[in-house]
């Protein structure tokens, strides 16, 4: 078989059609990959929102505990002051 020295219009048209078909299939594959990445991105964003919500709940719990600790500290200081005042008051009489 000897190589051709030139391309006929029919061969060029056939080659162009074949190249177009191949690129169409590549485009379809990229579209499927894009869809998969879009689904993955939505899933990741959903998971991050869920994690953010959980951390917000934990932050709220820490805020409540911190408030409880301040209240407890105030009550303890008040109790110590009352005990010291009672000791000083009984020692004075």
Secondary structure as GFF3:
##gff-version 3
##sequence-region A 1 93
A	DSSP	alpha_helix	9	92	.	.	.	ID=ss1
###
